[in-house]
């Protein structure tokens, strides 16, 4: 991560029809950091959507 980046930001960010969507990519055993959990919480409170995906099939299932 660059030195001045906001910690916890999802790996993939997209805007779908004005709706903010964050996608965090983890391995099967990977765990979210406290900063990522906080970002997920704040994004949801603001009306955005957050997804955790672990493989391509998870991403395809989102239909994005």
Secondary structure, 3 states (H helix, E strand, C coil): CCCCCCCCCCCEEEEECCEEEEEEECCCCCCCCHHHHHHHHHHHHCCCEEEEECCHHHHHHHCC
